[in-house]
């Protein structure tokens, strides 16, 4: 069976990595820069250095990614700043300590011609989320968890799909971007293209999943009662170009009719067999994928001691 998943893959030479590290470190050293208050400055510093040193092929790949139809992009061997702090397993740390990492991350988002954003109902409204094994999230299917397995899902599927040129905050984030800082546990981030799921569905199930007969609630990572479920929505839809889009979280999605509930069961059965890409994000790797057209998951794992535990940095973009 044809595999529809398409991933752009790039890796920097050590010399490029070192030049980026030197220039960005020098430019962020003059004053403390916070990822929320100074995100525009950090993005400008990062984008300037990246445009100066990245190979043309990589620059082009970043610039056209959102229009390429590809599902994900990986850029490896980015610089990591010296004296990286301990993993902030509480969920939050000292953002100015991570100015080099943040300049690279936000600079790459800018090169994608995308807008980074935060939502008020998650992560205390902060722009960048530390994806860490937070003991407070024990037993929850959260990006702060470790002992509970994430099944295939979309982020914030209880929100509508976005409209081009609009404020992205009321909508489901189209892009998830990550920079990996630690992953000694070698936990993979798994992704699957929605086309590889759809091609495995029978026609009756596909038609039912396209019908507005499902309710989708907010995931565990959303805070309190600030969010409302999306009611009477399809799991699958198609965009203006005819490409399939998906909204789904097994723990929060229910069928409103017996037929919808049965289709949801068949959908989950197919998801257990869908071909996946297992991405073990090494330190210094940037990953972006299309949250509308990609499902992702993470297996349960045993974290390293707190100071050296798995640590990814995530930012929504549109």
C-alpha positions as CSV (number, residue, x, y, z in Angstrom):
1,X,0.0,0.0,0.0
2,X,1.3,3.5,-0.9
3,X,2.7,5.5,2.0
4,X,1.4,9.1,1.9
5,X,3.5,10.5,4.7
6,X,6.1,13.1,3.5
7,X,8.8,14.6,5.7
8,X,11.5,17.1,4.8
9,X,14.8,16.2,6.5
10,X,17.8,18.5,6.9
11,X,21.0,18.4,9.0
12,X,23.4,21.3,9.5
13,X,27.1,20.9,9.2
14,X,29.1,21.4,12.4
15,X,30.7,24.6,11.0
16,X,27.2,26.1,10.4
17,X,26.0,25.1,13.8
18,X,29.0,26.7,15.5
19,X,28.6,30.0,13.5
20,X,25.0,30.2,14.6
21,X,25.9,29.5,18.2
22,X,28.5,32.3,18.2
23,X,26.4,35.0,16.6
24,X,23.2,34.3,18.5
25,X,25.0,34.0,21.8
26,X,26.7,37.4,21.3
27,X,23.4,39.1,20.2
28,X,21.3,37.9,23.2
29,X,24.0,38.6,25.8
30,X,23.4,42.4,26.1
31,X,20.2,42.2,28.1
32,X,17.8,39.6,29.6
33,X,15.3,38.5,27.0
34,X,12.0,36.7,28.0
35,X,10.2,34.5,25.5
36,X,6.9,36.2,26.2
37,X,7.8,39.8,26.7
38,X,10.6,39.9,24.1
39,X,9.4,37.2,21.6
40,X,9.6,39.7,18.6
41,X,13.2,40.6,19.5
42,X,14.2,37.0,19.9
43,X,12.6,36.0,16.6
44,X,14.5,38.9,14.9
45,X,17.8,37.9,16.3
46,X,17.3,34.2,15.4
47,X,16.0,34.9,11.9
48,X,18.9,37.2,11.1
49,X,21.5,34.7,12.0
50,X,19.7,31.8,10.4
51,X,19.3,33.7,7.1
52,X,23.0,34.5,7.2
53,X,24.3,31.0,7.7
54,X,21.7,28.4,6.7
55,X,22.2,26.7,3.3
56,X,19.9,27.9,0.6
57,X,18.1,24.5,0.4
58,X,17.2,24.6,4.1
59,X,16.0,28.2,3.9
60,X,13.8,27.4,1.0
61,X,12.4,24.3,2.7
62,X,11.4,26.4,5.7
63,X,9.9,29.1,3.6
64,X,7.7,26.9,1.5
65,X,6.8,24.2,4.1
66,X,3.3,25.6,4.8
67,X,2.5,25.5,1.0
68,X,4.3,22.3,0.1
69,X,1.7,19.8,1.2
70,X,4.3,18.0,3.3
71,X,3.4,16.7,6.7
72,X,6.5,17.5,8.8
73,X,10.0,19.1,8.6
74,X,13.0,18.1,10.7
75,X,16.2,20.2,11.0
76,X,19.0,18.5,13.0
77,X,22.3,19.7,14.6
78,X,21.2,23.1,15.8
79,X,23.4,24.6,18.5
80,X,22.6,24.1,22.1
81,X,23.7,26.9,24.5
82,X,26.3,26.3,27.1
83,X,25.3,25.6,30.7
84,X,21.8,24.4,29.9
85,X,19.8,24.6,33.1
86,X,18.2,21.6,34.8
87,X,15.1,20.3,33.2
88,X,12.2,22.3,34.7
89,X,10.0,19.4,35.7
90,X,7.6,21.7,37.5
91,X,6.6,23.0,34.1
92,X,8.2,26.4,34.2
93,X,11.7,27.8,34.4
94,X,13.8,30.9,33.9
95,X,13.0,31.9,30.3
96,X,15.9,34.5,30.0
97,X,18.3,31.6,30.7
98,X,17.2,30.1,27.4
99,X,17.6,33.1,25.2
100,X,19.8,31.3,22.7
101,X,17.3,28.4,22.4
102,X,14.4,30.7,22.1
103,X,16.0,32.9,19.5
104,X,16.6,29.8,17.3
105,X,13.1,28.4,17.9
106,X,11.3,31.7,17.2
107,X,13.6,32.6,14.4
108,X,12.8,29.3,12.6
109,X,9.1,30.0,13.0
110,X,9.6,33.4,11.5
111,X,11.4,31.8,8.5
112,X,8.4,29.6,8.0
113,X,6.4,32.9,7.6
114,X,4.3,31.8,10.6
115,X,3.1,33.5,13.7
116,X,3.9,32.0,17.1
117,X,1.0,32.2,19.6
118,X,-0.2,31.1,23.1
119,X,-3.7,30.4,24.4
120,X,-5.0,31.6,27.7
121,X,-6.4,28.2,28.8
122,X,-3.1,26.3,28.7
123,X,0.4,26.6,30.0
124,X,-0.6,29.7,32.1
125,X,-0.9,31.6,28.8
126,X,2.9,31.4,28.1
127,X,4.2,31.2,24.6
128,X,6.6,28.2,24.9
129,X,5.6,25.0,26.8
130,X,8.2,22.8,28.5
131,X,7.3,19.3,27.5
132,X,8.7,17.6,30.6
133,X,7.7,14.7,33.0
134,X,6.0,16.8,35.7
135,X,5.1,14.7,38.8
136,X,2.0,16.8,39.2
137,X,0.7,15.4,35.9
138,X,1.0,11.7,37.0
139,X,-1.8,9.6,35.6
140,X,-2.9,12.3,33.1
141,X,-2.6,12.1,29.3
142,X,-0.7,15.4,29.2
143,X,2.4,16.7,27.6
144,X,3.6,17.1,31.2
145,X,3.0,13.4,31.8
146,X,5.2,10.2,31.4
147,X,3.3,7.3,33.0
148,X,0.2,7.5,30.8
149,X,0.3,6.7,27.1
150,X,-0.9,9.3,24.6
151,X,-3.0,7.6,21.9
152,X,-3.1,9.2,18.5
153,X,-4.5,12.7,18.8
154,X,-4.6,16.3,17.5
155,X,-3.7,19.2,19.8
156,X,-6.7,21.3,21.0
157,X,-9.2,19.5,18.8
158,X,-12.1,21.2,20.6
159,X,-11.4,24.4,18.7
160,X,-12.5,25.2,15.1
161,X,-10.1,25.1,12.2
162,X,-8.4,28.4,11.6
163,X,-9.2,31.0,8.9
164,X,-6.3,32.4,6.9
165,X,-5.2,35.9,8.0
166,X,-7.2,35.8,11.3
167,X,-6.2,35.8,15.0
168,X,-5.0,32.2,15.5
169,X,-5.8,32.0,19.2
170,X,-9.5,31.0,19.0
171,X,-8.6,28.2,16.6
172,X,-7.0,24.8,16.6
173,X,-3.2,25.4,16.2
174,X,-2.2,24.5,12.6
175,X,1.5,23.9,13.4
176,X,3.3,22.4,16.4
177,X,6.9,23.3,16.6
178,X,9.5,21.7,18.9
179,X,13.1,22.1,19.8
180,X,14.6,19.2,21.7
181,X,17.0,19.9,24.6
182,X,17.2,16.5,26.3
183,X,16.1,13.0,25.5
184,X,18.4,10.5,27.1
185,X,15.4,8.2,27.5
186,X,15.2,8.1,23.7
187,X,11.4,8.5,23.8
188,X,10.0,8.8,20.2
189,X,7.5,11.4,19.1
190,X,5.4,9.4,16.7
191,X,3.5,11.0,13.8
192,X,1.1,9.6,11.2
193,X,-0.3,11.3,8.1
194,X,-4.1,11.5,7.9
195,X,-4.1,10.2,4.3
196,X,-2.5,7.0,5.6
197,X,-5.4,6.5,8.0
198,X,-8.1,7.4,5.5
199,X,-6.9,5.0,2.9
200,X,-7.4,2.2,5.4
201,X,-11.0,3.1,6.2
202,X,-14.0,1.4,4.6
203,X,-16.4,3.7,2.8
204,X,-19.2,3.5,5.4
205,X,-16.9,4.5,8.2
206,X,-15.3,7.3,6.2
207,X,-18.7,8.8,5.4
208,X,-19.7,8.6,9.0
209,X,-16.5,10.3,10.2
210,X,-17.2,13.1,7.7
211,X,-20.7,13.7,9.3
212,X,-21.1,16.4,12.0
213,X,-22.1,13.8,14.6
214,X,-19.3,14.0,17.2
215,X,-18.6,16.0,20.3
216,X,-14.9,16.8,21.0
217,X,-13.9,18.1,24.4
218,X,-10.7,19.8,25.7
219,X,-7.7,17.6,26.6
220,X,-6.2,17.2,30.1
221,X,-3.6,19.9,29.5
222,X,-6.3,22.5,29.3
223,X,-6.8,24.4,32.6
224,X,-10.0,24.3,34.6
225,X,-13.3,25.1,33.0
226,X,-12.1,27.8,30.6
227,X,-12.9,25.8,27.5
228,X,-16.1,24.3,26.0
229,X,-16.4,21.2,23.9
230,X,-17.0,21.5,20.2
231,X,-20.4,19.9,19.6
232,X,-21.9,18.4,16.4
233,X,-18.6,18.3,14.5
234,X,-17.0,15.8,12.1
235,X,-13.8,14.0,12.9
236,X,-12.7,14.3,9.3
237,X,-13.2,17.2,6.9
238,X,-11.6,18.6,3.7
239,X,-10.0,21.9,3.2
240,X,-10.3,24.2,0.1
241,X,-7.8,22.1,-1.7
242,X,-9.6,18.8,-1.0
243,X,-7.0,17.6,1.5
244,X,-8.3,15.7,4.6
245,X,-8.1,17.4,8.0
246,X,-8.6,15.7,11.3
247,X,-9.6,16.6,14.9
248,X,-9.4,13.9,17.4
249,X,-8.6,12.9,21.0
250,X,-9.7,9.5,22.1
251,X,-10.3,10.6,25.7
252,X,-12.5,13.5,24.7
253,X,-14.3,12.5,21.5
254,X,-17.7,10.9,21.6
255,X,-20.3,9.9,19.0
256,X,-23.8,11.5,19.2
257,X,-25.6,8.6,17.6
258,X,-25.1,4.8,17.6
259,X,-23.8,5.0,14.1
260,X,-21.2,7.7,15.0
261,X,-20.1,5.7,18.1
262,X,-19.6,2.6,15.9
263,X,-17.6,4.5,13.4
264,X,-15.5,5.9,16.2
265,X,-14.7,2.4,17.3
266,X,-13.7,1.4,13.8
267,X,-11.6,4.5,13.5
268,X,-9.7,3.6,16.7
269,X,-9.1,0.1,15.4
270,X,-7.6,1.4,12.2
271,X,-5.4,3.8,14.1
272,X,-3.8,0.9,15.9
273,X,-2.5,-0.4,12.6
274,X,-1.6,2.9,10.8
275,X,2.1,3.2,9.7
276,X,3.9,5.7,11.9
277,X,7.2,7.6,11.8
278,X,9.0,7.2,15.2
279,X,11.1,10.4,15.7
280,X,13.6,10.2,18.5
281,X,14.3,13.9,18.9
282,X,18.0,14.3,19.8
283,X,19.2,17.5,21.5
284,X,19.4,20.3,18.9
285,X,16.6,19.0,16.6
286,X,13.8,21.2,15.4
287,X,10.5,19.5,14.4
288,X,7.4,21.1,12.9
289,X,4.3,19.2,11.8
290,X,0.9,20.1,10.5
291,X,-1.6,19.6,13.3
292,X,-4.5,19.6,10.9
293,X,-3.1,16.8,8.7
294,X,-1.0,14.8,11.2
295,X,-1.9,12.8,14.3
296,X,0.8,12.2,16.9
297,X,1.3,10.2,20.1
298,X,3.9,9.4,22.8
299,X,4.3,6.1,24.6
300,X,4.6,6.0,28.4
301,X,8.2,6.0,29.7
302,X,10.4,6.1,32.8
303,X,12.0,9.5,33.1
304,X,15.6,10.1,34.0
305,X,16.2,11.9,37.4
306,X,14.6,15.3,37.4
307,X,17.6,17.4,36.5
308,X,18.3,15.4,33.3
309,X,14.8,14.3,32.3
310,X,13.4,14.5,28.8
311,X,12.9,18.1,27.8
312,X,11.3,19.4,24.6
313,X,10.2,23.0,24.0
314,X,6.9,23.4,22.1
315,X,5.4,26.5,20.5
316,X,2.1,26.7,18.5
317,X,2.2,28.6,15.2
318,X,-0.2,29.5,12.5
